[in-house]
Amino acid sequence: MSESQSSSGLNRRTLLKGALTTAALTAAIPRAMRAQPNAISPSAALERLMKGNARYMRNQMDLKDFSAGRAALAQAQYPIAGILGCADSRVSTEFIFDQDPGELFVCRVAGNYMNVDILASLEYGVAVLGTPLIMVLGHTNCGAVKAVIQFEKDHKPLPGHLQMLLDAVSPGVTEAIRQGPTDLLDHAIEANVRHNAQRLRQAHPVIAKAVEEKRVEVVSAVYELATGQVRLLK
Protein backbone atom coordinates (compact mmCIF):
# COMPACT_ATOMS: atom_id res chain seq x y z
CA MET A 1 0.00 0.00 0.00
CA SER A 2 1.35 3.40 -0.93
CA GLU A 3 1.83 6.21 1.56
CA SER A 4 -1.02 8.20 -0.02
CA GLN A 5 -3.41 5.23 0.19
CA SER A 6 -2.44 4.65 3.82
CA SER A 7 -3.00 8.33 4.62
CA SER A 8 -6.36 8.29 2.83
CA GLY A 9 -7.50 5.24 4.80
CA LEU A 10 -6.38 6.86 8.05
CA ASN A 11 -8.30 10.03 7.24
CA ARG A 12 -11.46 8.04 6.52
CA ARG A 13 -11.09 6.10 9.77
CA THR A 14 -10.49 9.33 11.68
CA LEU A 15 -13.57 10.96 10.18
CA LEU A 16 -15.72 7.90 10.88
CA LYS A 17 -14.46 7.72 14.44
CA GLY A 18 -15.19 11.41 14.92
CA ALA A 19 -18.71 11.07 13.53
CA LEU A 20 -19.46 8.12 15.82
CA THR A 21 -18.10 10.00 18.82
CA THR A 22 -20.27 13.04 18.00
CA ALA A 23 -23.35 10.84 17.63
CA ALA A 24 -22.64 9.14 20.97
CA LEU A 25 -22.20 12.47 22.75
CA THR A 26 -25.40 13.83 21.23
CA ALA A 27 -27.33 10.75 22.35
CA ALA A 28 -25.94 11.19 25.87
CA ILE A 29 -27.32 14.74 26.17
CA PRO A 30 -30.84 14.79 27.68
CA ARG A 31 -33.42 15.75 25.08
CA ALA A 32 -34.56 18.76 27.11
CA MET A 33 -31.03 20.21 26.90
CA ARG A 34 -30.66 19.89 23.11
CA ALA A 35 -31.37 22.84 20.85
CA GLN A 36 -34.64 22.10 19.09
CA PRO A 37 -35.08 23.03 15.41
CA ASN A 38 -37.66 25.68 16.35
CA ALA A 39 -35.51 27.24 19.08
CA ILE A 40 -35.41 30.54 17.22
CA SER A 41 -36.50 34.06 18.08
CA PRO A 42 -40.04 35.26 17.33
CA SER A 43 -38.62 37.74 14.81
CA ALA A 44 -36.70 34.98 13.01
CA ALA A 45 -39.86 32.86 12.84
CA LEU A 46 -41.84 35.78 11.43
CA GLU A 47 -39.14 36.45 8.85
CA ARG A 48 -39.33 32.84 7.66
CA LEU A 49 -43.09 33.12 7.26
CA MET A 50 -42.93 36.36 5.32
CA LYS A 51 -40.16 35.11 3.04
CA GLY A 52 -42.27 32.04 2.37
CA ASN A 53 -45.25 34.22 1.55
CA ALA A 54 -43.11 36.22 -0.88
CA ARG A 55 -42.18 32.97 -2.66
CA TYR A 56 -45.86 31.99 -2.75
CA MET A 57 -46.83 35.32 -4.31
CA ARG A 58 -44.15 34.88 -6.99
CA ASN A 59 -45.29 31.29 -7.58
CA GLN A 60 -41.71 30.17 -6.85
CA MET A 61 -42.32 27.90 -3.89
CA ASP A 62 -39.59 25.57 -2.65
CA LEU A 63 -39.63 22.05 -4.06
CA LYS A 64 -40.90 19.66 -1.39
CA ASP A 65 -40.32 15.94 -0.92
CA PHE A 66 -43.19 14.99 1.39
CA SER A 67 -42.05 11.39 1.80
CA ALA A 68 -38.54 12.28 2.98
CA GLY A 69 -39.45 13.70 6.39
CA ARG A 70 -42.36 11.47 7.37
CA ALA A 71 -40.33 9.14 9.57
CA ALA A 72 -38.84 12.04 11.54
CA LEU A 73 -42.21 13.77 11.88
CA ALA A 74 -43.69 10.58 13.27
CA GLN A 75 -41.38 11.00 16.26
CA ALA A 76 -41.72 14.72 16.99
CA GLN A 77 -42.83 18.10 15.69
CA TYR A 78 -41.11 21.48 16.01
CA PRO A 79 -43.42 24.15 14.55
CA ILE A 80 -42.00 27.64 14.17
CA ALA A 81 -45.40 29.32 14.46
CA GLY A 82 -48.90 28.79 15.77
CA ILE A 83 -51.56 30.15 13.42
CA LEU A 84 -55.08 31.10 14.46
CA GLY A 85 -56.73 31.28 11.06
CA CYS A 86 -60.12 31.13 9.40
CA ALA A 87 -61.71 27.89 8.22
CA ASP A 88 -62.24 29.46 4.79
CA SER A 89 -61.22 26.93 2.12
CA ARG A 90 -59.29 29.59 0.19
CA VAL A 91 -56.86 30.18 3.05
CA SER A 92 -54.44 27.22 2.92
CA THR A 93 -51.89 28.23 5.51
CA GLU A 94 -48.98 25.93 4.64
CA PHE A 95 -49.21 26.99 1.00
CA ILE A 96 -49.53 30.69 1.83
CA PHE A 97 -46.30 30.62 3.85
CA ASP A 98 -44.58 27.91 1.76
CA GLN A 99 -43.84 25.76 4.81
CA ASP A 100 -43.31 22.01 5.09
CA PRO A 101 -45.42 19.66 7.22
CA GLY A 102 -44.45 20.09 10.86
CA GLU A 103 -43.55 23.78 10.48
CA LEU A 104 -46.92 25.31 11.42
CA PHE A 105 -49.28 24.53 14.30
CA VAL A 106 -52.59 25.61 12.80
CA CYS A 107 -55.94 26.20 14.52
CA ARG A 108 -58.78 27.16 12.19
CA VAL A 109 -62.32 28.33 12.88
CA ALA A 110 -64.66 30.52 10.84
CA GLY A 111 -63.99 34.11 11.88
CA ASN A 112 -60.53 33.30 13.34
CA TYR A 113 -61.63 34.02 16.91
CA MET A 114 -60.20 32.65 20.14
CA ASN A 115 -62.25 30.32 22.29
CA VAL A 116 -61.25 27.99 25.12
CA ASP A 117 -60.44 25.05 22.84
CA ILE A 118 -58.26 27.09 20.52
CA LEU A 119 -56.56 28.81 23.44
CA ALA A 120 -55.70 25.43 24.97
CA SER A 121 -54.34 24.23 21.62
CA LEU A 122 -52.12 27.30 21.23
CA GLU A 123 -50.98 26.93 24.84
CA TYR A 124 -49.90 23.40 23.95
CA GLY A 125 -47.96 24.80 21.00
CA VAL A 126 -46.14 27.25 23.25
CA ALA A 127 -45.63 25.22 26.43
CA VAL A 128 -44.97 21.77 24.97
CA LEU A 129 -43.81 22.27 21.38
CA GLY A 130 -41.80 25.45 21.98
CA THR A 131 -43.49 27.54 19.31
CA PRO A 132 -41.94 31.05 19.36
CA LEU A 133 -44.61 32.90 17.34
CA ILE A 134 -48.40 33.10 17.17
CA MET A 135 -50.14 34.79 14.26
CA VAL A 136 -53.82 35.66 14.14
CA LEU A 137 -54.55 35.53 10.42
CA GLY A 138 -57.73 37.02 9.01
CA HIS A 139 -58.52 37.39 5.32
CA THR A 140 -60.30 39.74 2.97
CA ASN A 141 -63.98 39.23 2.20
CA CYS A 142 -64.45 37.13 5.37
CA GLY A 143 -67.93 35.62 5.39
CA ALA A 144 -68.13 35.37 9.18
CA VAL A 145 -67.36 39.07 9.67
CA LYS A 146 -69.69 39.96 6.83
CA ALA A 147 -72.49 37.98 8.55
CA VAL A 148 -71.97 39.89 11.80
CA ILE A 149 -72.28 43.20 9.95
CA GLN A 150 -75.45 42.00 8.25
CA PHE A 151 -76.92 40.77 11.54
CA GLU A 152 -76.32 44.15 13.15
CA LYS A 153 -78.40 45.66 10.34
CA ASP A 154 -81.40 43.32 10.20
CA HIS A 155 -81.15 41.25 13.43
CA LYS A 156 -82.33 38.20 11.54
CA PRO A 157 -81.16 35.11 13.46
CA LEU A 158 -79.29 32.39 11.63
CA PRO A 159 -80.17 28.66 11.71
CA GLY A 160 -78.49 25.94 13.73
CA HIS A 161 -75.33 26.89 15.59
CA LEU A 162 -74.40 29.69 13.20
CA GLN A 163 -75.80 32.27 15.59
CA MET A 164 -73.32 31.09 18.25
CA LEU A 165 -70.51 31.68 15.79
CA LEU A 166 -71.73 35.22 15.11
CA ASP A 167 -71.91 35.87 18.85
CA ALA A 168 -68.27 34.74 19.19
CA VAL A 169 -67.03 36.94 16.33
CA SER A 170 -69.15 39.95 17.25
CA PRO A 171 -66.97 41.41 20.09
CA GLY A 172 -64.12 42.02 17.68
CA VAL A 173 -66.37 43.68 15.12
CA THR A 174 -68.95 45.80 16.94
CA GLU A 175 -66.58 48.70 17.67
CA ALA A 176 -65.66 48.91 13.99
CA ILE A 177 -69.34 48.93 13.10
CA ARG A 178 -69.98 51.71 15.62
CA GLN A 179 -67.25 53.84 14.03
CA GLY A 180 -68.97 53.42 10.66
CA PRO A 181 -66.05 53.76 8.22
CA THR A 182 -66.76 53.74 4.48
CA ASP A 183 -64.73 50.54 4.04
CA LEU A 184 -66.62 48.83 6.85
CA LEU A 185 -65.92 45.20 5.95
CA ASP A 186 -62.15 45.64 5.63
CA HIS A 187 -62.05 47.74 8.78
CA ALA A 188 -64.08 45.14 10.71
CA ILE A 189 -61.88 42.28 9.51
CA GLU A 190 -58.76 44.06 10.78
CA ALA A 191 -60.47 44.98 14.04
CA ASN A 192 -61.45 41.36 14.63
CA VAL A 193 -57.88 40.17 14.04
CA ARG A 194 -56.40 42.78 16.38
CA HIS A 195 -59.01 42.03 19.04
CA ASN A 196 -58.22 38.33 19.15
CA ALA A 197 -54.46 38.91 19.00
CA GLN A 198 -54.74 41.13 22.06
CA ARG A 199 -56.83 38.51 23.86
CA LEU A 200 -54.08 35.99 23.21
CA ARG A 201 -51.36 38.33 24.50
CA GLN A 202 -53.31 38.65 27.75
CA ALA A 203 -54.21 34.95 28.04
CA HIS A 204 -52.85 33.80 31.42
CA PRO A 205 -51.06 31.82 32.54
CA VAL A 206 -49.21 30.30 29.58
CA ILE A 207 -49.17 32.69 26.62
CA ALA A 208 -49.22 35.96 28.55
CA LYS A 209 -46.20 34.83 30.58
CA ALA A 210 -44.34 33.75 27.44
CA VAL A 211 -45.06 37.15 25.85
CA GLU A 212 -43.90 39.00 28.97
CA GLU A 213 -40.68 36.98 28.95
CA LYS A 214 -40.24 37.72 25.22
CA ARG A 215 -40.14 34.02 24.38
CA VAL A 216 -43.24 34.40 22.22
CA GLU A 217 -44.68 37.19 20.11
CA VAL A 218 -48.30 37.47 18.97
CA VAL A 219 -48.81 39.26 15.66
CA SER A 220 -51.82 40.22 13.54
CA ALA A 221 -52.14 39.81 9.79
CA VAL A 222 -54.65 39.76 6.94
CA TYR A 223 -54.40 37.52 3.89
CA GLU A 224 -55.38 39.21 0.63
CA LEU A 225 -57.37 36.65 -1.35
CA ALA A 226 -56.87 38.38 -4.70
CA THR A 227 -53.08 38.75 -4.52
CA GLY A 228 -51.90 36.08 -2.07
CA GLN A 229 -50.15 38.67 0.09
CA VAL A 230 -50.08 38.42 3.87
CA ARG A 231 -50.22 41.96 5.21
CA LEU A 232 -48.98 42.49 8.77
CA LEU A 233 -51.04 44.85 10.91
CA LYS A 234 -49.52 47.34 13.30
C-alpha positions in Angstrom: 0.0 0.0 0.0 1.4 3.4 -0.9 1.8 6.2 1.6 -1.0 8.2 0.0 -3.4 5.2 0.2 -2.4 4.7 3.8 -3.0 8.3 4.6 -6.4 8.3 2.8 -7.5 5.2 4.8 -6.4 6.9 8.0 -8.3 10.0 7.2 -11.5 8.0 6.5 -11.1 6.1 9.8 -10.5 9.3 11.7 -13.6 11.0 10.2 -15.7 7.9 10.9 -14.5 7.7 14.4 -15.2 11.4 14.9 -18.7 11.1 13.5 -19.5 8.1 15.8 -18.1 10.0 18.8 -20.3 13.0 18.0 -23.3 10.8 17.6 -22.6 9.1 21.0 -22.2 12.5 22.7 -25.4 13.8 21.2 -27.3 10.7 22.4 -25.9 11.2 25.9 -27.3 14.7 26.2 -30.8 14.8 27.7 -33.4 15.8 25.1 -34.6 18.8 27.1 -31.0 20.2 26.9 -30.7 19.9 23.1 -31.4 22.8 20.9 -34.6 22.1 19.1 -35.1 23.0 15.4 -37.7 25.7 16.3 -35.5 27.2 19.1 -35.4 30.5 17.2 -36.5 34.1 18.1 -40.0 35.3 17.3 -38.6 37.7 14.8 -36.7 35.0 13.0 -39.9 32.9 12.8 -41.8 35.8 11.4 -39.1 36.5 8.8 -39.3 32.8 7.7 -43.1 33.1 7.3 -42.9 36.4 5.3 -40.2 35.1 3.0 -42.3 32.0 2.4 -45.3 34.2 1.5 -43.1 36.2 -0.9 -42.2 33.0 -2.7 -45.9 32.0 -2.7 -46.8 35.3 -4.3 -44.2 34.9 -7.0 -45.3 31.3 -7.6 -41.7 30.2 -6.9 -42.3 27.9 -3.9 -39.6 25.6 -2.6 -39.6 22.0 -4.1 -40.9 19.7 -1.4 -40.3 15.9 -0.9 -43.2 15.0 1.4 -42.0 11.4 1.8 -38.5 12.3 3.0 -39.4 13.7 6.4 -42.4 11.5 7.4 -40.3 9.1 9.6 -38.8 12.0 11.5 -42.2 13.8 11.9 -43.7 10.6 13.3 -41.4 11.0 16.3 -41.7 14.7 17.0 -42.8 18.1 15.7 -41.1 21.5 16.0 -43.4 24.2 14.6 -42.0 27.6 14.2 -45.4 29.3 14.5 -48.9 28.8 15.8 -51.6 30.1 13.4 -55.1 31.1 14.5 -56.7 31.3 11.1 -60.1 31.1 9.4 -61.7 27.9 8.2 -62.2 29.5 4.8 -61.2 26.9 2.1 -59.3 29.6 0.2 -56.9 30.2 3.1 -54.4 27.2 2.9 -51.9 28.2 5.5 -49.0 25.9 4.6 -49.2 27.0 1.0 -49.5 30.7 1.8 -46.3 30.6 3.8 -44.6 27.9 1.8 -43.8 25.8 4.8 -43.3 22.0 5.1 -45.4 19.7 7.2 -44.4 20.1 10.9 -43.5 23.8 10.5 -46.9 25.3 11.4 -49.3 24.5 14.3 -52.6 25.6 12.8 -55.9 26.2 14.5 -58.8 27.2 12.2 -62.3 28.3 12.9 -64.7 30.5 10.8 -64.0 34.1 11.9 -60.5 33.3 13.3 -61.6 34.0 16.9 -60.2 32.7 20.1 -62.3 30.3 22.3 -61.3 28.0 25.1 -60.4 25.0 22.8 -58.3 27.1 20.5 -56.6 28.8 23.4 -55.7 25.4 25.0 -54.3 24.2 21.6 -52.1 27.3 21.2 -51.0 26.9 24.8 -49.9 23.4 24.0 -48.0 24.8 21.0 -46.1 27.3 23.2 -45.6 25.2 26.4 -45.0 21.8 25.0 -43.8 22.3 21.4 -41.8 25.5 22.0 -43.5 27.5 19.3 -41.9 31.1 19.4 -44.6 32.9 17.3 -48.4 33.1 17.2 -50.1 34.8 14.3 -53.8 35.7 14.1 -54.6 35.5 10.4 -57.7 37.0 9.0 -58.5 37.4 5.3 -60.3 39.7 3.0 -64.0 39.2 2.2 -64.4 37.1 5.4 -67.9 35.6 5.4 -68.1 35.4 9.2 -67.4 39.1 9.7 -69.7 40.0 6.8 -72.5 38.0 8.5 -72.0 39.9 11.8 -72.3 43.2 10.0 -75.5 42.0 8.2 -76.9 40.8 11.5 -76.3 44.1 13.1 -78.4 45.7 10.3 -81.4 43.3 10.2 -81.1 41.3 13.4 -82.3 38.2 11.5 -81.2 35.1 13.5 -79.3 32.4 11.6 -80.2 28.7 11.7 -78.5 25.9 13.7 -75.3 26.9 15.6 -74.4 29.7 13.2 -75.8 32.3 15.6 -73.3 31.1 18.2 -70.5 31.7 15.8 -71.7 35.2 15.1 -71.9 35.9 18.8 -68.3 34.7 19.2 -67.0 36.9 16.3 -69.2 40.0 17.3 -67.0 41.4 20.1 -64.1 42.0 17.7 -66.4 43.7 15.1 -69.0 45.8 16.9 -66.6 48.7 17.7 -65.7 48.9 14.0 -69.3 48.9 13.1 -70.0 51.7 15.6 -67.3 53.8 14.0 -69.0 53.4 10.7 -66.1 53.8 8.2 -66.8 53.7 4.5 -64.7 50.5 4.0 -66.6 48.8 6.8 -65.9 45.2 6.0 -62.2 45.6 5.6 -62.1 47.7 8.8 -64.1 45.1 10.7 -61.9 42.3 9.5 -58.8 44.1 10.8 -60.5 45.0 14.0 -61.5 41.4 14.6 -57.9 40.2 14.0 -56.4 42.8 16.4 -59.0 42.0 19.0 -58.2 38.3 19.1 -54.5 38.9 19.0 -54.7 41.1 22.1 -56.8 38.5 23.9 -54.1 36.0 23.2 -51.4 38.3 24.5 -53.3 38.6 27.8 -54.2 34.9 28.0 -52.9 33.8 31.4 -51.1 31.8 32.5 -49.2 30.3 29.6 -49.2 32.7 26.6 -49.2 36.0 28.5 -46.2 34.8 30.6 -44.3 33.8 27.4 -45.1 37.1 25.9 -43.9 39.0 29.0 -40.7 37.0 29.0 -40.2 37.7 25.2 -40.1 34.0 24.4 -43.2 34.4 22.2 -44.7 37.2 20.1 -48.3 37.5 19.0 -48.8 39.3 15.7 -51.8 40.2 13.5 -52.1 39.8 9.8 -54.7 39.8 6.9 -54.4 37.5 3.9 -55.4 39.2 0.6 -57.4 36.7 -1.3 -56.9 38.4 -4.7 -53.1 38.8 -4.5 -51.9 36.1 -2.1 -50.1 38.7 0.1 -50.1 38.4 3.9 -50.2 42.0 5.2 -49.0 42.5 8.8 -51.0 44.8 10.9 -49.5 47.3 13.3 
